[in-house]
């Protein structure tokens, strides 16, 4: 892409780009707890220094899916101090706000008359702070509700098979410069890869040509947060799956700093990967200098400027293969310890010579990856105790590994019995487990169940399975309600099972048909947005009950009609051909259409030896914490 010329400032849009801030990382570490916030403050200082129009964040603003109150308060304090002031905003958003921005106010925060925003912040979510739960909310939604950030790129995946989504751009104009900003928050790589390869699964909403500006005059930017493919398609997204009408792609999630835009051959767009602003994985890729990107756009030209971050804690990395070192005895732990001491000392000395003249120098992070194949190991924590006060991570300076060749030999000689390594632990997907036991589920979708498991384990969301069950149950209930088939009540259960089977087969058929199609990315038109079923109880429903009967309810039930309590009226009946509901007298016929209306069959009364009725066992039994209801 051609660099932007020295055009007048009235039409040059200046954007500061940063990704993966991971606010709250190691907040319980007394030494490193403030690292992420120090760099976040520096990013805002650079934004003010370079007089940018807005700050663009590429996901993972927070390190935890549910950040602590301390982290949330510190973030809000920084945003209020840096974003709320009297500086005028020099650009305008001309797109449909409701389609592109995820907030209830229907406009960007700087257009709200109740708050004075001088530095707008636009952000998508990442894989750490993605929305979860019944209401599909994230910590970013909290910031958006306060009016401190503009949240975009949040998708509702719906439909059969892999699902559907429509990506609406934020249309930004400043003088003669027009920018279409597309956002795509993190979606699980395997599913998103299938969606990219499924015709019609992703709709890219394109701006319309007007008298003032044609379609080709828009500068198209995509911000996404995914793994970049380096092997199996399930482990990342291939950059060639992206549509070729884009001009620039800002890639979040990858922590390695590859900030210089690189052209993708044959695709017509460039990719920039700013990398994280804090080292969290401590790999060789994170040992590079951290940067943010200043993007200046004028018309269809742009100029990138790399700005180094100075508050990032220094990080030194080295790899050691013990087999290649002449001064080490394979059976002597002391010689291994002495050699690694030399390596750590050299890294600390290297950091001291390259460190800047900052007023508060930080202790460095040091990581040594040691290939110990054929050698004895030492205790990493005991080794690190010598460097307390000299490095920031004395507890994990050393990470031991074994070469792939050595591991293969060990497997062969052990006859299948071998040591387990962290990256080789037994892991299964829900799809594999269901296929292994040949389970034919009638209500739950495998994709939804797999996602719920991922969210439950990795996001610590205790409501993940409840949300999955509620969504799939509502779909099944609505399907059964819509199929108004008149049948004998004795055959009601069989008909329910039959209809559920038909429902699942139709859903799987749609998934199979979409999965076998060739890759196609529509750009001129978009699919109609899919609106997920929500459970919204009737506000007019009377929930009072004057009886003493315990009423069992299910959170997964969604009542769209006014319903009384159990025992107050008979179960609903389907409408007759004339349009009116069946009367209770016709209860011998008519199929139930609401799962909530099914009741337990009547219990046959029995007589004791004296000819009197046996009493039914009470549904309330004594428990540890008082009387509890026995569910039958």
Secondary structure, DSSP 8 states (H G I E B T S, - for coil): -----S--TTS-EEEEEE----BTTTTT-TTTTTHHHHHHHHHHHHHHHTT-SEEEE-S--BSSTT--HHHHHHHHHHHHHHHBSS-----EE-S-HHHHB-SSSSS-GGG-TTS-BSSEEEE---SSS--BTTTTB-HHHHHHHTTS-EEB-----BSSTT-BEEE--EEEEETTEEEEEEEE----HHHHHHHHTSTTSEEE------SS--GGG-EEEEEEE--B-SS-GGGSB-GGGS-TT-SEEEEES--S-EEEEEE-TTT--EEEE---SS-SS--GGGGS--EEEEEEEETTEEEEEEEE-SSS--EEEEEEEGGG-TT--TT-HHHHHHHHHHHHHHHHHHHHHH----SS---BEEEEEEE-TTS----HHHHHGGGBTTBS-GGGSEEEE--HHHHHHHHHHHTT-----GGGS----HHHHHHHTT---SS--HHHHHHHHHHHHHS--TTHHHHHHHHHHHHHHHHHHH-----BGGGHHHHHHHHHHHHHHHHHHHHHHHHTS------S--------------TT------S-------TT----S----BTTB-----B-TTSSB--GGGTTB-----GGG---------B-TTS-B-----SEEEETTEEEE---
